[in-house]
């Protein structure tokens, strides 16, 4: 099964609005066109759909995403307003992918740039992992581990250590996929019985410079998306870039 992850659109109510580098809606539409050529079976949208938290920005997103040839599923980021998102397109917390499944985790904290799952959501995650041993992807907005940029690590998943304690007993977790970092990222988190790979994704808008101590744009990079191929208990994933 082929999945695609797209993330961090940062749309505004004005469809012609500019970002720091480029035009958010135009670049999202270019990424959607490129994704369709890959013929995925599902598309995962991992947050920061809006920049200005307006209903109009979510309508623009829904219109652009409706051009996808595959079903799409979104979750909120720190810039989003979940209630407005849900009015536009429903949330799902689990995807049945045949021999696989994906759990979509909401890390949004109202008014804060960092993310958090909280005790109740972590307890629910524990229950859901215990109930199904199929190979599982965990999908969220905020990274649950260091990505090597000090300013981003300060606004990652605040309860990341608690998250990994929940994940540790469940070897069926084959990968964690997140947005927020506006860059291709691949890391691993070491557990007692092995490592879990974790993957960040380029934004459809501005890219952040990897390894920077303070905020910096990667002006040489382009918008992109992540492809995820699910096979017989194993996955392969890579990033593709798009000319906006």
C-alpha positions in Angstrom: 0.0 0.0 0.0 1.2 3.5 -0.9 0.6 6.5 1.4 1.7 10.1 1.0 2.3 12.6 3.8 1.9 16.3 3.1 2.1 19.0 5.8 2.4 22.6 6.9 0.4 24.6 4.3 0.1 27.8 6.4 -2.7 29.1 4.3 -4.4 32.4 4.8 -7.9 33.6 4.0 -6.5 35.5 1.0 -5.8 33.0 -1.8 -3.2 35.3 -3.2 -1.3 35.8 0.1 2.4 35.5 0.2 4.5 33.6 2.8 8.2 34.4 3.6 9.2 32.7 0.4 6.5 31.9 -2.1 2.7 31.6 -2.2 1.1 29.1 0.1 -2.0 28.2 -2.0 -0.1 28.0 -5.3 2.5 25.7 -3.7 -0.1 23.4 -2.1 -1.8 23.0 -5.4 1.5 22.1 -7.1 2.2 19.5 -4.4 -1.3 18.1 -4.8 -0.8 17.7 -8.5 2.6 15.9 -7.9 1.0 13.6 -5.3 -1.7 12.6 -7.7 0.9 11.4 -10.2 2.2 9.0 -7.5 -1.2 7.3 -7.2 -1.3 6.9 -3.4 -4.1 5.0 -1.7 -4.3 7.4 1.3 -3.0 10.9 2.0 -2.0 12.0 5.5 -2.1 15.8 6.3 -0.1 16.4 9.4 -1.2 19.9 10.6 -0.5 23.6 10.3 -3.1 23.8 7.6 -3.8 27.4 8.4 -1.6 30.4 9.3 -4.3 32.9 10.3 -6.7 30.4 11.9 -9.7 31.5 9.7 -12.6 29.5 8.4 -11.7 30.8 4.9 -8.2 29.3 5.1 -9.7 25.9 5.8 -12.2 26.2 2.9 -9.2 26.9 0.6 -7.5 23.8 2.0 -10.5 21.6 1.5 -10.9 22.9 -2.1 -7.3 22.1 -2.9 -7.3 18.7 -1.1 -10.5 17.7 -2.8 -8.4 17.5 -6.0 -6.6 14.5 -4.6 -7.5 11.2 -6.2 -7.2 9.4 -2.9 -9.0 9.8 0.4 -7.3 12.3 2.7 -7.1 12.6 6.5 -5.9 15.5 8.5 -5.0 16.4 12.1 -4.3 19.8 13.7 -1.0 21.6 14.3 -0.1 24.4 16.6 -1.3 27.1 14.1 -4.7 25.4 13.7 -8.2 25.8 15.2 -9.5 22.2 15.4 -13.1 23.2 15.7 -13.0 25.0 12.4 -11.1 22.2 10.7 -13.7 19.7 11.9 -16.5 21.8 10.4 -14.8 21.7 7.1 -13.7 18.0 7.0 -14.1 15.3 9.7 -11.2 14.0 11.8 -10.3 10.4 12.1 -8.1 8.9 14.8 -7.4 5.5 13.1 -7.0 4.2 9.6 -7.5 0.6 8.6 -4.8 -0.1 6.1 -5.4 -3.8 5.6 -2.4 -5.7 7.1 -1.4 -2.3 8.6 -3.0 0.5 10.5 -2.3 4.1 11.3 -3.2 5.9 14.5 -3.6 9.7 14.1 -2.7 11.5 17.3 -3.8 15.1 18.2 -0.9 17.0 19.8 -2.5 20.5 19.5 -2.3 22.7 22.6 -4.5 25.8 22.3 -2.4 29.0 22.2 0.9 27.2 22.4 3.6 26.4 19.8 4.6 23.2 21.5 2.6 20.0 21.5 1.3 17.6 24.1 -0.8 14.4 24.2 -1.7 14.4 27.9 -2.4 11.6 30.3 -5.8 10.7 28.9 -4.6 10.5 25.3 -1.5 8.5 26.3 -3.7 6.0 28.2 -5.9 5.7 25.1 -2.9 5.1 22.9 -1.7 2.3 25.3 -5.1 0.7 25.1 -5.3 0.9 21.3 -1.8 -0.6 20.9 -2.6 -3.4 23.3 -5.8 -4.3 21.4 -4.3 -4.8 17.9 -0.9 -6.3 17.0 -0.9 -5.3 13.3 2.1 -3.2 12.1 1.3 0.3 13.1 2.2 3.9 12.1 1.8 6.7 14.6 1.1 10.0 12.9 1.1 13.5 14.6 2.1 17.1 14.2 4.8 17.7 16.8 8.1 15.6 16.8 8.4 13.4 19.8 12.2 13.5 19.7 15.0 15.9 19.1 15.5 17.0 15.5 18.8 18.7 16.1 17.6 22.3 15.8 17.5 24.0 19.3 14.6 26.3 18.5 12.5 23.5 17.1 13.3 21.1 19.9 12.0 23.7 22.4 8.5 23.5 20.7 8.3 19.8 20.0 6.2 17.3 21.9 6.4 18.3 25.6 5.5 14.9 26.9 7.7 13.0 24.4 9.4 10.9 27.1 6.0 9.7 28.3 5.0 9.0 24.7 8.0 6.7 24.3 7.3 4.9 27.6 3.8 4.0 26.2 5.3 2.9 22.8 8.1 0.8 24.3 6.2 -2.4 25.0 4.7 -2.6 21.5 7.1 -3.8 18.7 4.3 -3.5 16.1 5.0 0.3 16.0 7.1 0.5 12.8 7.4 4.3 12.4 6.4 7.7 13.7 5.6 10.4 11.1 5.2 14.1 12.0 5.0 17.6 10.5 6.0 20.9 12.2 9.7 20.9 11.3 9.4 22.0 7.6 12.2 19.7 6.5 13.1 16.1 5.6 14.1 14.3 8.8 15.0 10.7 9.7 16.0 9.8 13.2 15.5 6.9 15.6 14.5 6.6 19.2 16.3 3.8 21.1 14.1 1.6 23.3 15.2 -1.5 25.3 14.2 -3.9 22.6 15.2 -1.9 19.6 14.8 1.4 17.7 11.8 3.1 16.3 12.3 5.2 13.2 10.8 8.7 13.2 10.3 10.9 10.1 9.7 14.5 9.4 8.3 15.9 6.2 9.0 19.0 4.0 6.4 21.6 4.2 4.4 22.6 1.1 5.5 26.2 2.0 8.8 27.6 3.4 11.5 25.1 4.4 13.4 25.4 7.7 17.2 25.0 7.7 18.2 21.7 9.4 20.6 21.9 12.3 20.0 25.6 13.0 20.2 26.9 16.6 17.7 29.7 15.8 15.0 30.2 13.2 16.4 30.1 9.7 14.9 29.3 6.3 16.5 26.8 3.9 16.3 29.0 0.8 18.0 26.4 -1.4 15.3 23.7 -0.7 11.9 23.3 -2.3 8.4 22.2 -1.2 7.9 18.5 -1.0 6.0 15.5 0.4 6.8 12.0 1.8 6.0 8.7 0.2 5.4 5.7 2.4 5.3 2.2 0.9 3.9 -0.5 3.2 4.9 -4.1 2.5 5.0 -7.4 4.3 5.6 -6.0 7.8 8.2 -3.5 6.5 8.0 0.0 5.2 10.0 2.1 2.8 9.8 5.9 2.8 11.5 8.8 1.0 10.9 12.4 0.2 10.1 14.0 -3.2 10.5 17.7 -4.0 8.2 19.8 -6.2 9.0 22.9 -8.2 6.4 25.5 -7.0 
